[in-house]
Amino acid sequence: MSNILYLAHEGGWGLNFNIFETNLINLGILVGLLLYFGPKFISKALDERRARIEGEIKEAEGRASDAAASLADAQQKLARAQAEAENIRKAAEETAKAAKDKVLAQGKAEIERLKSGAARDTQTEQDRAIAELRDRVTALALERVEARLQEVLDDSAQSQLIDRSIAQFGN
């Protein structure tokens, strides 16, 4: 007999330790078991594997579509942020230009005000200096006339001048 387990001559079961005989039998049993149970087992294992792979593919596709949606959303947000940044930059440039123009206009107005103030101050100072010179010239002229009159007029000439003035007023 060529089985691993064989019926012993003395009425029992025993083991066959002949490697060559038992390997062929074992191989035959293994092939038989594989042919009988294998298609079901392999089919079931492959179906499970296919189902798992299909699930993973669907899950990956879902994640990919979610990532694509997130990317599109992020790109829209980026575009809006860039547009907002551009609007802010333009507004800042306009504000800076307006502020610059305002400061220049205020500076020009201040310069004109200072010029007119300086011209008024200069004219006032000139008028004051002229008046002061007139007063000084008048005072000097009067002093000279008085000094000259005192030199030229003696007491008798003064009496005659007074009498003549009174006579002219009397007429």
PyMOL commands that set and color helices and strands:
alter all, ss='L'
color gray80, all
select helices_A, chain A and resi 19-152+155-170
alter helices_A, ss='H'
color red, helices_A
select strands_A, chain A and resi 5-7+13-15
alter strands_A, ss='S'
color yellow, strands_A
deselect
rebuild
show_as cartoon
